[in-house]
Amino acid sequence: MTPQILTRPLPGTTRDPLYPDSDGKPMSETDFHSHSMVWLRDALEDYFAAAGRDDVYVGMNLLLYYEQGNPSGRRDPDVLVAKGVGNHWRLSFRVWEENAVPQVIFEVSSPSTWRKDIGAKRKLYERLGVAEYFLFDPQGIFLDPRLRGFRLEQGVYIPLTPSADGSLTSEELGLRLTVEEAMLRLRDAQTGAVVLTRNERADEERLQAERDRLQAEQDRRRAEELASEVARLRALLGKNEGKE
């Protein structure tokens, strides 16, 4: 008789009525808020995918449960990054199933959340041990500066000092963060390479395809011109040989 191999469901993939998958609130309040979240989530996913890091999970507007047995012990960070937990899709992020808290959390400021972002949420993420915490104001109304960051040192959040251009560096992500209008631009902290948005990458791919097409057309014409010249020279050589 073949023994059965029991496997546990992946973390965050089973429904539990004690921990709902939604809090019934809308994802965002404005286009500035929603687009900023999507751009950031997509850029982070693409950055880690390009690096071959399939152990990194990037969640957006996902319920984060941080206290087992207490369904009210939850938050819904705009974007979270958890390393070493696998990148499968989740219904919610429950820290006791993951055996980890997110290493990085981003909150995108909105009219109803920005005070909590810099107050109660910051204190909670500090207490939970989230290594880095970033706040971004896509409208430039609520925060000054528009990008703020904190790094956990000995259990306490220490504000990050921005560079001359206002950018902040995430040691956990290996990225430099820069404000570009309503978008938080990501750059590789070591190389400075820009993480393109998906639209930018699609435009770049179309542009490269057009370059390749033009190059192929140019090569074809040169080959035809060379063949024509070779034929002309051969014909001329044949005439000269006939005269001898």
C-alpha positions, 0 to 999 in steps of 0.5 A, a space after each residue: 500500500 502506497 503511503 499518503 503524502 499529506 501537504 499543507 495548503 499554501 499560506 493565505 490560500 484557504 478561506 477562514 470565516 474568522 478572517 474575512 478576505 475583504 473589509 468591504 471598503 473600496 480599494 482607493 479614493 482617487 485616481 491618483 491613489 489607485 494608479 500610484 498603487 498599481 504602478 508601484 505593485 507592478 514595478 516591484 513584481 517586475 523587478 523581482 521577476 527579472 531578478 529571478 526572485 520567485 520567493 518574494 511576494 508583492 501584495 496590494 490592498 491585501 488584508 494583513 492579519 497580525 494576531 491569530 485568534 483576533 480578527 480585528 487585529 488587521 490592517 490593509 496596507 496599500 503595498 507590502 513586500 514579503 521575502 522568502 514566502 513564495 509569490 503565489 496569490 493569496 486571499 489575505 496575509 496571515 503572519 502566523 501562517 507565513 511565519 513572517 511579517 512583511 519586510 517593507 510596507 508602503 502607504 499611499 496617502 489619501 484624504 482619509 488615511 494620511 493621518 493614520 499613515 503617519 500615526 497609528 499605522 507607523 506605530 503598529 508596523 514598528 511594533 510588528 517589526 516591519 523593517 522599512 516603512 514608506 509613505 508617498 503622497 501622489 498629490 503633494 497635498 498631505 505630506 511634506 516631503 511627499 516621500 517619507 521613509 523609516 527604517 527599524 533600528 533596535 525596535 524603533 523607526 528612524 526616519 530616513 534622510 533623503 538624498 539631494 533629489 529627495 530620493 530614499 534608498 530601501 536597503 531591504 529592496 535594493 532600490 532607490 525611490 524617487 518621486 515622479 509626479 504621481 508615480 514612485 519611480 524605482 531604480 536599482 540602488 547599485 546600477 541606477 537602472 530604471 525599473 520601467 513601467 509596463 506601459 514604458 516597457 511595451 513602448 520600448 519593445 515596440 520601438 526596438 521592433 521598429 528599429 529591428 525592422 528598419 535595420 533589416 530593411 537597410 541590410 536588405 537594400 545594401 545586399 541588393 545594391 551589392 549584388 547589383 554592383 557585383 553583376 555590373 562588374 562581372 558584365 563589364 569584365 565579360 565585355 573586356 575579356 571579349 575584346 581581347 
